């Protein structure tokens, strides 16, 4: 996958992610609007970088980035067994392990099945495919997610 045109605070935060996640033990993904930008969705200005990681790797990142698990505000749509915001980059990095979404009347894990590698300044970043990100947006069903489905599908 070729590198999209990403600059500014997002690029700086992705540098930190690529370096900090390089030796993680389990699969991990840049997710949310930062993941969408990585697959080429134009015009996004993500407020943070979302990471989906294993619980083991979440604990490693918490130690590496001196971040503490947070009690996330109750949400009818999302929950994580481990959630933290690392303030180690130009944008906050949100670490989510055991991430689940509520849809169809039940909680279900959000674990991407695809894992696209992107060369990033001599390191690697990973994100779900554009097609899978579109499916996840549809599953989440929020207006902001549904508005991005067509953009993602055009890239699939």
Secondary structure, 3 states (H helix, E strand, C coil): CCCCCCCHHHHHHHHHHHHHCCCCCCCCEEEHHHHHHHCCCCCCCCCEEEEEECHHHHHHHHHHCCCCCCCCCCCCCEECCEEEEECCCCCEEEEEECCEEEECCEEEECCCCCCEEEEECCEEEEECCHHHHHHHHHHHCCHHHHHHHHHHHHHC
